[in-house]
Amino acid sequence: MGLLEAEAIVGLLQAADRNQTLIANNLANLNTPGYRTARLRFARQLDAVLDRDGGLPDGKLIETEVYRPGFLDASPDGNDVSLAREVVELNKNALRMRMYLAALGVRIHKLRLAIDGR
């Protein structure tokens, strides 16, 4: 896949934003009895939506799905949120967002070059 179209990058940023919110919700429920960790899945949907040029076909959106992985290291009260695991997820999500923003910056730079006639 080549450099993604701007619309696809914006969709990826929106998915990363939803993921950030979900991770924050997990952290907010770190001590809530019975709370189960939630995760966001969108890679499969993304593969199905992107066309060969790296763009989103007309009318398509990047859909996300919330699921509960059911980690086995739950505390006695049934809560399976791990602070360490959530910090790792926060860092991974931040890196994804930086990558998407960098790709969008490249697209914008190319557009500026084209507009300036260089």
N, C-alpha and C positions, 0 to 999 in steps of 0.2 A: 504494500500500500504506500503510495506517495504521500506528500504533505497533504494533510486534511484540508478540506474546504473550511472557510470561516464559520459557516453555519454548523458544521459538525463539531468544530472546536468549541463553539458557544454551547452546544448541547452537552459536550463532555464537561465543560466548566459547571453547567447547571447540575449535572449528575454528581460531580465532586462536591458541590455545595450541599446537595441533599445528603450525601455521605457524611459530610462534616456535621450536619445537624443531627444525624442518627448517632454518630459517635458521641457527640455532646450529650444526647439523651441517655446513652448508655452510662456515661460518666455521672450524670445527674442521679442515676438510679443505682449507683455503686453499692449503697447500703439498704436498698429497698428489698425486703424479704420477698422471695419468690420471683423476682424480676429475672428474665432471661435475656441474654445479649442478643441484639438485633444487628444484622448486617445488610448491606445493600449489594444487589447483584445487577449488573447491566452489561457485562462483557458479551454474553450470548446474544442479547438483543442488539447490541451494537454491531456485532459481526453480521447479523441478519439484515440490518438496516443500511449499512454503508455500501455504496456502489463501488465499482472497480476504480473509479477516479478519486475515491476518498471523500466523496460528498454524500449528502443525505438526499435520497430521491424526494421529489416534490411531495409535500404533505406528510412526510415521515418524521417522527420524533424519536429521541432516544428514551426508551422506556426503562424504568427501574423497578426492581422487585425487592421488597423487604422480606428477609427470611431469618429464622432463628437457628443457628448452627447446633445448639445444644451441647455446649462444652461439658466435659465430664468432671471438671474440677469445681463443681458447685459447692458453695458453703453449706453448712447444716440447715440454714434457713431457705435453701433452694436458689439463692442468687448465684449466677455463674459469671458475673462481670468481673474481669481482672483488670486492675489499673495498668499493669505492665502491658497487657495485650492491647488495651485501648490507646495507650501512648504510642505503641508501634503503629497502630492503624491511623492515628492522627498524623504521624510523620510520613507514612506512605501516601496518605491523601494530600498532604501539603506538597510533597514531591510531584505527584501527578498534576496538581494545580499549577505548579511552577512550569512543568513541561508544556501543559496546554497553553499557558500564557506566552511562553517562549515561541511556540508554534504560531500562535495568533500574531505575535510581534513580527515574525518572519513574513507572514501573509500581508500584513499592513505595510511593511517595508517594501515588498515587491510591488504592491499597488502604488505606493508613492513614487517608486522608480518609474513605473509605467506612466503615471500621470505627468511626471516631470520630463518624460521622453528620453530617459537614459537607458 
